[in-house]
Amino acid sequence: MVKLSLTPKENVYFTLLADCAAQLVEAARVLAEVAAADRPSRAALVAELHGVEHAADEAVHALIQKVNSSFVTPLDRHDLLLLATGIDDCVDLMDEAGDMILLYKVGTVPDATVRIIAILERCAQLTVEVVPRLRSMQRLRDYCLEINRLENEADRIYRQAIADLFDMDTDGRTLVKLKDIILTLEAAVDAFERLANSVETIAVKES
């Protein structure tokens, strides 16, 4: 399918979408810093993460307003809204995980936590890279397949991490706290997979 050149008015949608996606990379970056920091340093980093979440909310709101106020959109308006809310979900869950690490007063985070956050960083980067390709609908399937592979990897890490937690010589409250954090991180990876599914749906519809 040959795509026509986009007009400046149509380009603004992709600019707004790119602004939303950029917050994914920032959120994942700061979350990784939260996990790596010592406890006294985490409060400032979590405050920074909250700032990223707020910026994401504003970017998503700007895109939603543009879609709702326009008669014609370069992609189906429902699909644009799915992308916007999907990005928002990913950022919200990363923000929630960072909050938990701080509020639960975790010391050194488990290796599994660090590994899942690394997967989130990769998912965020891939999502930023795929947004410009929505203009031409090129290589979208590559993105979807890689996100799916990363989600499967995160699933394996999550299952092993939960099993390891129950083998640890630790008190019940600490176990529950660590499980909550890992579960939230896994939910964030799942949110990236749902976002990729939305991209795949768009690719099928526009092909």
N, C-alpha and C positions, 0 to 999 in steps of 0.2 A: 504493500500500500504506500503510495507516494504522498508525503506530507507537504502541504503548502506552507510557504513562509508565514511566520506569525507577525501580526501587526504589533506596534508598540503597546496597544491596549491589551493584547493577548499576552504579551511578554510579562506584564506586571504580575500575572498570576504565578508564573514560575519564579519570579523574583521573590514574591511573598512566600511561596512554598520553600524556596531555598533559605530564606530567613528563619523559617520554622525549623527546618532540618539542621541548620547550623547549631541550634541550641542542644541538639542531641549530642554532638561532639563535645560541647562544653560541659554538659551534665556528666557525661561518662568520664571526662578528664578529671573533673573536680571530685567525683565519686572515688576514682582511683587514688587521688591524693588523700581523701578522708581515710580510706582503708589503710594506707601506708603510714599515716601520721601517728605520732604519739597522742595520748589522750588530751593533754593540755592544748594541743594545736588544733584539735578537731572542731571546736566551737566556731572558730573563724571560718574554717573551710566549709562547714555545714551552712553557715550564713551566706557564704558565696554561692553554694549550691541552691539555696532558696532563691537567691537573686537570679540565677539562671532559670529556675522554674518559673519565676515571675515574668522574665523576658520571653520565655516560651509561650506563656499564657497570652501575652500581648501580641506576639507574632501570629499565633493561631487565631486570636480574635480579629486581627486585621484581615487575615485571609478569609475568615468566615463572613465578615462584614462585606468584603468585596464580592464574594460569591453571591450573597443574599441580595445585594443591591444591583446586580448585573442581569441583563436580559439574556446575553449570549456569553458563554464561557468556552475556553479552548478544549476543555474536557468536560464530561458529564458533571454537573454541579454536585450530584450525590457523591460521586467518586472523589471530587476535590475535598468535600467535607469529611469523607472517610479518611483521607490522607491527613488532613489537619488534626482531626481528633485522635487518629492513630499515633501521630507524633507526640501529641500532648500526653497520651497515656504512657508512652515510653519514658518521657521526661519525669512525669509524676511519680512513677514507680522507682526510678533511680534516685529521685529526691527523697522518697520515703525510706529507701534502704540506707541512705546516708544519715538521715535523721535517727534511724534505729541504732546505727553503730554508735552515735553520740549518746543518745538517751539511755541505751542499755549499758553504757559505760564499759564497752568491750575493750579488752587490752589488745593483745596482738590478734588480729583477725585470722581465722583459719585459712590455710592455703587454698582450699576449695573456693572460698569467697573471692580471693584475689584472682583466681583463674576464671571465674564467671564474670567478674568485672572486666577482665581483659577481653572476653568474648563480647561484652556490651560495647566496649570501645571499638571493636572491629565492626560490629553491627552498625554503630552510629556512623563510622567513616564510610562504610559501603552505602548507607542510605543517603548521605550527603552527595556521594558520587553519582547515585542513580537519578537524582532529581533532574539534572539537565537533560538526561536521556529520555525523559518523559516527553520532551518536545518532538523527538524523532521516532520514539518507540523502539529504539535500538538497544539490544543487549539487556533487556529487562529480565529475561528468563535467567540469565547468568546470575543476576543479583538475587532473584528469588531462590534459586537452587543453593547458593552459598549461604544465605540466611537460614534456610532449612537445615543445611549441614551443621551450621553453628548452633542452632537450637537443639539438634540431636546431641551434639557434644556437651552442651550445657546440661541437658537431661541426664547424661551419664555421670557427669561430675556431681550433679545434685543428688542422684540416688546413692552414689558412693559416699558422699559427704554425710547424708542422713544416717547411713549405716555406721559410719565411723563415729558419729556423735554418740550413738547409743553404746559404743564400745569404750568411750572415753571414761576415765575415772573423774567425773565431775558432778556437781550438784544439779538437781532437777531444774532449778531456775536458770542456771547458765545454759543448760541444754536447750531449754525452750527459747531463750533469747537468740542463741546462735541459729537454731532451726528457723525462727521467724525471719532472720536476716537472709539466710540462704534461700528460703522460700520466696521472699520478695524479689531477690535478684533473679531467680528463675522465672518469676512472673514477668519481670521486665524483658527478659529474653523472649518469652512467649509473646509479649506485646509487639516486639520487633517482627516476629514471624507473622502475626496478624497484619501488620503494616505491609509486609512483603506480599501477603496474600491479596491485599487490596491492589498493590501494584500489578500483580499477575492478572487480576480481574480486569484492570484497565487495559493491559496489553492484549488480552483476548478480545475485548470489546472493540478496540481501536484497530485491530489487525484486519 
